[in-house]
Amino acid sequence: MFHSAIQAMSPKPPVCIMLSAIFSLTLMQPALAESETVQAVTTTSIADYCRHDIQTQTPSYQHQSNQQRMLNCMVAQLQPYQQKDKTAYQRYFAYKAQAWLNYAIHQDSMNSRSAAGDVAIEMAEPLLQALETDTTQNIALHQDIPSNSALMRPDLWATLSALKDGNGIASAPREMAFSEVALIWAATNQCTRGWRESGMHFRMADRWLEQAREAYVNAHDAQTNVNLEQLIVRYYKQYAPLDTGHDVCRGQVLTPVS
């Protein structure tokens, strides 16, 4: 639904302003005027609301494409789901949807011809729908790596999966969401453009996970933290053979440890 709405829009004009670091899964939010507030969508879908919004609002800058405007609108509409009155899992999925949309915005700003931007939108779509319909409980926490990426840095994936199993989302929903998309983004870059293009995103994933791990440790007793470390080791043993080291992206099925 969201993807088809975006594809139906007119072709984008050339993008002259190169946006790079600001889309690297930081706390990037759409630029809003001081007098502008984000109004939660209650009577229509986020996609329909944002499709109408781009017809009435002027671009933030001269060469901003319609697709970028719609994606920025969708990111802004996620903000109510990221507030403290929501559950940790709602916030996790809202931040994860934001991270995927940030990825799509970055790809569009670079005039990328790869399918990565479309994949990012496809990954965000079910999260947006689940937030709208209050059905996030139906989304599996362990989601497979898409076909344009791969499992690289099994140590980081092991930490992420162990934190998920240990309810680490309750301690750090934003950090875990951002780290997961950063790992996928990094591997995609490494497959398409080499390690020089992937290093930044791997470092960011590492940093987010370090923060999530610290929050988890501070929120639990010693034995629970020992159990986490043991689970990380088990996941690493399962994931390490999946990292071929050949920089080939063909997706990866992720299953919980037995």
Buried (B, 14 or more C-beta within 10 A) or exposed (E): EBBEBBEEBEEBEEBEEEBEEEBBBEEBBBEEEEEEEBEEBEEEBBBBBBBEBBEEEEBEEEEBBBBBBBBBBBBBBBBBBBEEEBBBBBBBBBBBBBBBBBBBBBBBBBEBEEBBBBBBBBBBBBBBBBBBEEEBEEBEBEBEBBEBBBBBBBBBBBBBBBBBBBBBBBBBBBBBBBBBBBBBBBBBBBBBEEEEBBEBBBEBBBBBBBBBBEBBBEBBEEEEBEBBEEBBEBBBEBBEEBBEEEBEBEBBEBEEBE
